[in-house]
Amino acid sequence: MRLLLDTQVWLWMVQDPARLSAESRDRLVDPSSTLLLSAASSWEIAIKSATGKLDLPAPARDFVPSRMQRDAVDGLPVTHAHALQVATLPPLHRDPFDRLLVAQAQLERIPIMTADGQIPRYDVEVLPAA
């Protein structure tokens, strides 16, 4: 199963897995799961790290790819179709990164694992993380 990881879920997975439910942790290590991290999440991590809102043990440009490789997480590029899909979403969530993840999950027809209570309000399959 392909699974899109919300930015916070990916950060918990690599830095604080105890914050995830046992079921979520099992799904993340299941060999049949293909884990995806959006380029939008890398962008969000880079911005928050650069502005001091996110403390990482290494620069984002090193941290993200090294942890993706270590944990066999594939990247999901942001396409024009993904970006334009955001315009079709109702204004339920103000975070532009999360709105883009929802658009990607919709167009790619993949569930998104998240702890964000707003995302299940969209027409998208959600797997709760906590």
Secondary structure, 3 states (H helix, E strand, C coil): CEEEECHHHHHHHHHCHHHCCHHHHHHHHCCCCEEEEEHHHHHHHHHHHHCCCCCCCCCHHHHHHHHHHHCCEEEECCCHHHHHHHHHCCCCCCCHHHHHHHHHHHHHCCCEEECCCCHHHCCCCEEECC
